[in-house]
């Protein structure tokens, strides 16, 4: 995963990212070092935080841009 690279590119500490995620710094460190598996909800939050796709974090693509949001359809009540 690219967690460390994303964090360091933005000059953030593990503590700052952990605080954003409302978790302990040592837990975040375990995610970053691959000791513990990153939960999907935190993966999504990090992708939004860094404005990258989840696939980019997971190293499934080298394109960092996030996918476009789907337009929400207006509900029509008859």
Residue, then its C-alpha position, 0 to 999 in steps of 0.5 A: x500500500x501507498x499509505x506511507x508515501x501519501x503521508x510523507x508527500x504531505x509532510x504529515x505524521x502518523x499521529x496526525x493521520x491517526x487523529x484524523x481517522x480517530x484511531x491510535x498512532x500505533x494502530x495506524x503504524x500497523x496499517x502502514x507497515x502491513x502488520x494489520x489489514x486496513x478496514x474498508x471504511x478507513x481506506x475510503x476515508x483515506x482516499x477522500x482525505x488524500x483525494x486519490x482512488x482506493x485503487x491507487x492506495x492499494x497499488x492496483x493502479x499508478x493513476x492517483x486521480x479519484x474516480x468521478x462521483x456518480x450524479x444522484x438522480x432526483x426523486x420524482x414523486x407522482 
